[in-house]
Amino acid sequence: MNKLRIAEKRKFTAVHADISEFWGKNEFDTVLALHIFHHYLKSAEDYNNLIQFLRRLRMKVMFFEPHLPSDMQMRGAYRNYGNEDFVKLIATNTGLRRWECIGYGEEGRPIYKLTKK
């Protein structure tokens, strides 16, 4: 992201950190959540932390790439949402009520763009 910022001569800050570090700093223009939130579905405690994080998160747009529900790492997970159910969970808890699939990433995972309207 920093290389893109320089190449495009843009002004933004790229934050590379665990989401749990942002409990008090949750206002962003754009959030890239690419193949990450499923890690918080593996236990009830992590799931509840994700929900609380999403409810505090404020942004104009989010790009969200869910996991593949058939991934081996999701066996025995507390929750293992299908793509549509997972994007609905994100939308419900962020207030970003509109979403559309804008393409596909690695291994055919859909990439959604979520916005308020």
Buried (B, 14 or more C-beta within 10 A) or exposed (E): EEEEEEEEEEEEEEEEEEBEEBEEEBEBEEBBBBBBBBBBBBBEEBBEBBEEBBEBBEBEBBBBBBBBBEBEEBEEBBBBBEBEEBBBBBBEBBEBEEBEEEEEEEEEBBBBBBBEE
